Amino acid sequence: MKFSKMIAAALMFGSLALGSLPAMADTCIPSHPRVNEVNSRFENQYARIQNGSLSPWEQRRLHGEYDHLKVEEQSMRRADRGHLTRADQIALNRQLNARSNQIYRLKHH
């Protein structure tokens, strides 16, 4: 009886700890190809913001948008056990495309 309660407690604790994995999935567990593609675009845009002729104000604003999109991506992944659906990928890519154009315009005008 005592042993089964210990197992139940361990399983409950384990499930609580695993519940936070999708939020950390970028570094902790192997990712799905859609997640890899979107995260690669996030990294590329982050580097473009850092390595450019943008004012500090523009960098802060773009980083704020970056943070907002990253939270949205993590929320989508939590809903699907750490993966992105095709629809999620399309929605994120649309937003990343708009953001990429915005970075380009700010750097070249």
HELIX and SHEET records of a PDB file:
HELIX    1   1 LYS A    2  LEU A   18  1                                  17    
HELIX    2   2 LEU A   21  CYS A   28  1                                   8    
HELIX    3   3 PRO A   33  GLN A   50  1                                  18    
HELIX    4   4 PRO A   56  ALA A   79  1                                  24    
HELIX    5   5 ARG A   86  HIS A  108  1                                  23    
END                                                                             
